[in-house]
Amino acid sequence: MNPDKKCVQCEYFVQAGADENIGECHRYAPHSGALDPTSMLKAKGIDIQTSVYWPKVDINTGCGEFEPKAP
Ligand code: SF4
């Protein structure tokens, strides 16, 4: 991973919660996750309430969607 492209330096990173090493990735809309069991039940026609979330990321990780923060 490029050390200059960490989540903490990314436009889509949002600090959230008490742990300063963890934040949220807001690159895409919040979602329930592909393997969320509530989503699988809903797909089978079982109507239950589903929660959605922003993916949690470590400040020192990064991904191919990295965008530098706007100045
Ligand atoms: S580097 Fe990737 S995972 Fe990290 S905040 Fe940016 S888009 Fe999200």
Residues whose N, C-alpha, C, O or C-beta is under 5 A from the ligand:
A	BS01	SF4	K5 K6 C7 C10 Y12 F13 C25 R27 V57 T61 G62 C63 E65 F66 E67
